[in-house]
């Protein structure tokens, strides 16, 4: 069996919500992600960057159900983590961590939670030491 040739066209990570409208408003208004694909009352697919999307699904209509435990983190790499951290502080986002550095993997980052408890990490690559 040979794997089909050709590039992948799109990547979507789906997250499940009890309140789809609230999740869409958060990702649109707070995160600044535009709506890329509107699947009506089932799902809203928001563009993170070229080729990367997050799908927000109404848990009552999707393939999975909302669960209390969230072993998922949505990580977004940005060019200016300090500006994003100041923005997050100004909004007093729930679960907002301190800004931290991880020298082992070369990032500066912080985390917070979306309206239903999914963790979002905002990170910037650290410049290598001279």
Buried (B, 14 or more C-beta within 10 A) or exposed (E): EEEEEEEEEEEBEBBBBEBBEBBBEBBBEBBEBEEBEEBEEBBBBBBBEEEBBBBBBBBEEBEEEBEEEBEEEBEBBBEEBEEBBEBBEEEEBEEBBEBEEEEEEEBBBBBBBBBBBBBBBBBBBBEEEE
